[in-house]
Amino acid sequence: MTLPLSNPPESSAADSASAVVFRGSKRLCHEYSLVLEARSIEHEVRQSGDFWLLCVSPALLSRAYEEISRYSAERSVPRRVAEPVLPPHPGAGVGVFIYVSILLLAAYCAGNGMFGADWLSLGALDANARGEWWRAVTALTLHLDQEHLLGNVLFGAVAGVAASRLLGPGIAWASILAAAAMANYAETLITPITHRAVGASTAVFAALGLLSGMAWRQRLTLRERLWYRWAPLIAGICLLTLLGAGSAHVDVLGHALGFLFGLAVGWIYIRSGMPGYRGPHRQLVAGFGAVLVIGACWFLALRPAA
């Protein structure tokens, strides 16, 4: 690639009223012309024999040369070779099916008072019952009405599919459950004792945070502009703001904590190379473990009604 002249000349031989800031190919001459145009520097492109010249007035020579030199240095910086893109993990649909089945089963049991228990009372997140740690998990499976349930089913399925294709369904859903449960428990520690909450929305935003954290950590390893490297985090925060806030009955703190815990998990996964773990055995163990944890937590919650 032809670069700007090593030292800016004082003037061109063709015209004493202008100075040549670049001499080279037509393509580069017009490319540098766009750079000067973007910086509102008056200039002229002309042909001289086999070369093309980019000329400015002598008073603007130093500024034009500086802008072109900076642009040339930026485009010549070697960028980090992107890591090979791994094929998406299979089985994303299976993970979503299990997620939806658990939410629907919990809704059916709670609605019919199975085992003669008040499922909402026994499974809801309750800051006044911080010792009952299993509520941090059981609360994720409960909903107040059909609209609440449907929204979390749809948004959770979309986010879960995306995470499953990157991490595999077992690891993805186990990670989402862990991040959401930690967020719920942390919420009970910092909210008034009258605070109660239910819903899988904390898990939905944990999934969003997981995706944002993975993309953000991956972008930070690339030699790109600052806004490009931070774009995944900014996009995640924007979605959190748009979808995670609402009426006075929306658990905004739970959404924010779910996003933050998911963000941390996603960051750690990329840092440790987790997406490269593609063995089906790990997926089965993680997925079965997540379902087992949910079942165990509900067993502990329903004991008073037994």
C-alpha positions as CSV (number, residue, x, y, z in Angstrom):
1,M,0.0,0.0,0.0
2,T,1.2,3.4,-0.9
3,L,1.4,5.7,2.1
4,P,1.5,9.5,2.3
5,L,4.7,11.2,1.5
6,S,7.2,10.7,4.3
7,N,7.6,14.5,4.6
8,P,5.0,16.9,3.4
9,P,6.4,19.1,0.6
10,E,5.9,22.7,0.6
11,S,4.3,23.0,-2.8
12,S,3.7,21.2,-6.1
13,A,5.6,22.1,-9.2
14,A,2.3,22.3,-11.2
15,D,0.7,24.9,-9.1
16,S,2.5,27.2,-6.6
17,A,-0.8,27.9,-4.9
18,S,-1.3,24.3,-3.8
19,A,0.8,21.6,-2.1
20,V,0.8,17.9,-2.8
21,V,0.0,15.9,0.3
22,F,-0.2,12.5,-1.4
23,R,1.0,11.0,-4.7
24,G,0.0,7.5,-5.7
25,S,-2.8,5.3,-7.2
26,K,-6.2,6.6,-8.2
27,R,-7.9,4.4,-5.7
28,L,-5.9,5.5,-2.7
29,C,-6.0,9.1,-3.8
30,H,-9.8,9.0,-3.8
31,E,-9.8,7.1,-0.5
32,Y,-7.7,9.8,1.2
33,S,-9.9,12.4,-0.4
34,L,-12.8,11.0,1.6
35,V,-10.7,11.3,4.8
36,L,-10.0,15.0,4.1
37,E,-13.6,15.6,3.2
38,A,-14.8,14.1,6.4
39,R,-12.5,16.5,8.3
40,S,-13.8,19.5,6.2
41,I,-10.3,20.1,4.7
42,E,-10.5,21.7,1.2
43,H,-8.5,19.7,-1.3
44,E,-8.3,18.8,-5.0
45,V,-7.6,15.5,-6.8
46,R,-5.8,15.7,-10.1
47,Q,-3.9,13.4,-12.4
48,S,-0.2,13.9,-13.3
49,G,1.1,11.4,-15.8
50,D,0.9,7.9,-14.3
51,F,0.2,9.2,-10.8
52,W,-2.7,10.9,-9.1
53,L,-2.2,13.8,-6.8
54,L,-4.1,15.0,-3.7
55,C,-3.5,18.7,-3.3
56,V,-4.3,21.2,-0.6
57,S,-3.5,24.8,0.1
58,P,0.0,25.3,1.8
59,A,-1.8,26.6,4.9
60,L,-3.7,23.2,5.3
61,L,-0.7,21.0,4.3
62,S,0.3,20.0,7.8
63,R,-3.2,19.3,9.0
64,A,-4.0,17.3,5.9
65,Y,-0.9,15.3,6.1
66,E,-1.6,14.5,9.8
67,E,-5.1,13.3,9.1
68,I,-4.0,11.0,6.2
69,S,-1.1,9.7,8.2
70,R,-3.3,8.8,11.2
71,Y,-5.8,7.1,8.9
72,S,-3.0,5.1,7.2
73,A,-1.6,4.0,10.5
74,E,-5.1,2.9,11.7
75,R,-5.8,0.8,8.6
76,S,-2.4,-0.8,8.6
77,V,-2.7,-2.1,12.2
78,P,-2.7,-5.9,12.1
79,R,-5.9,-7.2,13.5
80,R,-6.1,-10.3,15.7
81,V,-7.1,-13.3,13.6
82,A,-10.6,-14.3,14.6
83,E,-10.9,-17.7,16.3
84,P,-12.5,-20.4,14.2
85,V,-16.3,-20.3,14.5
86,L,-17.5,-23.5,16.2
87,P,-20.6,-25.2,14.8
88,P,-23.7,-24.6,16.9
89,H,-24.5,-27.2,19.5
90,P,-27.4,-29.6,18.7
91,G,-30.3,-30.1,21.0
92,A,-31.4,-26.5,21.6
93,G,-35.0,-27.6,21.1
94,V,-34.8,-30.3,23.7
95,G,-33.6,-27.8,26.3
96,V,-36.5,-25.4,25.5
97,F,-39.0,-28.2,25.7
98,I,-37.9,-29.1,29.2
99,Y,-37.9,-25.5,30.2
100,V,-41.4,-25.0,29.0
101,S,-42.6,-28.3,30.5
102,I,-41.3,-27.4,33.9
103,L,-43.0,-24.0,33.9
104,L,-46.3,-25.5,32.7
105,L,-46.1,-28.3,35.2
106,A,-45.4,-25.9,38.1
107,A,-48.4,-23.7,36.9
108,Y,-50.7,-26.7,36.8
109,C,-49.7,-27.9,40.2
110,A,-49.9,-24.5,41.8
111,G,-53.3,-23.8,40.1
112,N,-54.8,-27.0,41.4
113,G,-53.1,-27.0,44.8
114,M,-51.5,-30.4,44.4
115,F,-50.7,-32.3,47.6
116,G,-53.0,-29.8,49.4
117,A,-50.3,-27.2,49.4
118,D,-50.3,-23.5,48.7
119,W,-47.5,-23.5,46.1
120,L,-47.2,-19.8,45.8
121,S,-46.8,-19.3,49.5
122,L,-44.3,-22.1,49.9
123,G,-42.3,-21.5,46.8
124,A,-42.3,-17.7,46.3
125,L,-39.1,-15.7,47.0
126,D,-39.5,-14.2,50.5
127,A,-37.0,-11.9,52.0
128,N,-38.5,-12.7,55.4
129,A,-37.5,-16.4,54.9
130,R,-33.9,-16.0,53.9
131,G,-33.0,-19.3,55.6
132,E,-35.2,-21.2,53.1
133,W,-32.6,-20.9,50.3
134,W,-34.5,-23.2,48.0
135,R,-37.0,-20.5,47.4
136,A,-34.4,-18.9,45.1
137,V,-35.0,-21.8,42.7
138,T,-38.7,-22.6,43.3
139,A,-39.7,-18.9,42.7
140,L,-38.3,-19.2,39.2
141,T,-41.0,-21.7,38.3
142,L,-44.0,-19.9,39.6
143,H,-46.2,-17.2,37.9
144,L,-49.1,-15.0,39.0
145,D,-51.2,-15.3,35.9
146,Q,-51.3,-16.6,32.3
147,E,-49.9,-13.4,30.8
148,H,-46.9,-13.5,33.2
149,L,-46.3,-17.2,32.3
150,L,-46.7,-16.7,28.5
151,G,-44.2,-13.8,28.4
152,N,-41.5,-15.7,30.3
153,V,-42.1,-18.9,28.2
154,L,-41.6,-16.9,24.9
155,F,-38.7,-14.7,25.9
156,G,-37.0,-17.5,27.8
157,A,-37.3,-19.9,24.9
158,V,-35.6,-17.4,22.5
159,A,-32.8,-16.6,24.9
160,G,-32.4,-20.2,25.8
161,V,-32.1,-21.3,22.2
162,A,-29.3,-18.8,21.6
163,A,-27.4,-19.8,24.7
164,S,-27.9,-23.5,24.0
165,R,-26.4,-23.2,20.5
166,L,-23.3,-21.6,22.0
167,L,-22.8,-23.7,25.1
168,G,-25.0,-26.8,24.5
169,P,-28.5,-27.2,26.1
170,G,-27.4,-28.8,29.3
171,I,-24.6,-26.4,30.3
172,A,-26.6,-23.4,29.0
173,W,-29.8,-24.1,31.1
174,A,-27.8,-25.2,34.1
175,S,-25.8,-21.9,33.9
176,I,-29.0,-19.9,33.5
177,L,-30.6,-21.6,36.5
178,A,-27.4,-21.0,38.7
179,A,-27.1,-17.4,37.7
180,A,-30.9,-16.7,38.3
181,A,-30.9,-18.6,41.6
182,M,-27.9,-16.6,42.9
183,A,-29.6,-13.4,41.8
184,N,-32.8,-14.3,43.6
185,Y,-30.9,-15.2,46.8
186,A,-28.9,-12.0,46.6
187,E,-32.2,-10.1,46.2
188,T,-33.5,-11.4,49.5
189,L,-30.3,-10.1,51.3
190,I,-30.7,-6.5,50.1
191,T,-34.5,-6.0,50.0
192,P,-36.9,-5.3,52.9
193,I,-38.3,-8.3,54.7
194,T,-41.7,-7.6,53.1
195,H,-40.4,-8.2,49.6
196,R,-41.9,-11.2,47.8
197,A,-41.5,-12.2,44.1
198,V,-42.1,-15.0,41.7
199,G,-41.4,-15.6,38.0
200,A,-38.9,-16.9,35.5
201,S,-38.1,-13.4,34.3
202,T,-35.0,-13.4,36.5
203,A,-33.8,-16.5,34.6
204,V,-34.7,-14.8,31.2
205,F,-32.5,-11.8,32.1
206,A,-29.8,-14.1,33.4
207,A,-29.8,-15.8,29.9
208,L,-29.6,-12.3,28.3
209,G,-26.7,-11.4,30.6
210,L,-25.0,-14.7,29.8
211,L,-25.1,-14.0,26.0
212,S,-24.0,-10.4,26.5
213,G,-21.1,-11.4,28.8
214,M,-19.9,-14.0,26.3
215,A,-20.0,-11.6,23.3
216,W,-18.5,-8.7,25.3
217,R,-15.5,-10.8,26.6
218,Q,-14.9,-12.1,23.1
219,R,-15.0,-8.7,21.5
220,L,-12.6,-7.3,24.1
221,T,-9.9,-9.6,22.7
222,L,-10.1,-8.0,19.2
223,R,-8.2,-5.0,18.1
224,E,-11.2,-3.0,17.2
225,R,-12.6,0.4,18.0
226,L,-13.8,0.9,21.5
227,W,-17.5,1.2,20.7
228,Y,-17.4,-2.1,18.7
229,R,-15.8,-4.0,21.6
230,W,-18.3,-2.7,24.1
231,A,-21.3,-3.0,21.8
232,P,-22.6,-6.3,23.2
233,L,-22.6,-5.0,26.8
234,I,-24.4,-1.8,25.6
235,A,-26.9,-3.8,23.6
236,G,-27.6,-6.0,26.6
237,I,-28.1,-3.1,29.0
238,C,-30.5,-1.5,26.4
239,L,-32.6,-4.6,26.3
240,L,-32.6,-4.9,30.0
241,T,-33.8,-1.3,30.2
242,L,-36.5,-1.8,27.6
243,L,-37.8,-5.2,28.7
244,G,-36.9,-5.3,32.4
245,A,-38.7,-2.2,33.6
246,G,-42.4,-1.5,33.7
247,S,-45.2,-1.1,36.3
248,A,-44.7,-1.0,40.0
249,H,-45.3,-4.8,40.1
250,V,-42.3,-5.6,38.0
251,D,-39.3,-6.9,39.9
252,V,-36.8,-4.5,38.4
253,L,-34.1,-5.4,41.0
254,G,-34.5,-9.1,40.3
255,H,-34.1,-8.5,36.5
256,A,-31.0,-6.4,37.0
257,L,-29.4,-8.9,39.3
258,G,-30.2,-11.7,37.0
259,F,-28.6,-9.8,34.1
260,L,-25.5,-9.1,36.2
261,F,-25.0,-12.6,37.4
262,G,-25.5,-14.0,33.9
263,L,-23.0,-11.4,32.6
264,A,-20.4,-12.6,35.1
265,V,-21.0,-16.2,34.2
266,G,-20.7,-15.5,30.4
267,W,-17.5,-13.5,30.9
268,I,-15.9,-16.4,32.9
269,Y,-17.0,-19.0,30.3
270,I,-15.3,-17.2,27.4
271,R,-12.2,-16.5,29.6
272,S,-12.0,-20.2,30.4
273,G,-12.8,-21.5,26.9
274,M,-16.1,-23.1,27.9
275,P,-17.8,-23.0,24.5
276,G,-15.1,-25.4,23.2
277,Y,-16.4,-28.2,25.5
278,R,-18.5,-30.1,23.2
279,G,-18.8,-33.6,24.8
280,P,-22.4,-34.8,25.1
281,H,-21.6,-36.3,28.5
282,R,-21.1,-32.9,30.0
283,Q,-24.4,-31.7,28.5
284,L,-26.3,-34.6,29.9
285,V,-24.8,-34.3,33.4
286,A,-25.4,-30.5,33.5
287,G,-29.0,-30.8,32.2
288,F,-30.0,-33.6,34.5
289,G,-28.3,-31.9,37.4
290,A,-30.4,-28.7,36.7
291,V,-33.7,-30.7,36.7
292,L,-32.7,-32.5,39.8
293,V,-31.9,-29.3,41.6
294,I,-35.4,-27.9,40.8
295,G,-37.0,-31.1,41.9
296,A,-35.0,-31.2,45.2
297,C,-35.9,-27.6,45.9
298,W,-39.6,-28.2,45.5
299,F,-39.3,-31.3,47.7
300,L,-37.9,-29.1,50.4
301,A,-40.5,-26.4,49.9
302,L,-43.4,-28.9,50.0
303,R,-42.3,-30.7,53.2
304,P,-44.6,-28.6,55.5
305,A,-47.6,-29.7,53.5
306,A,-46.6,-33.4,53.6
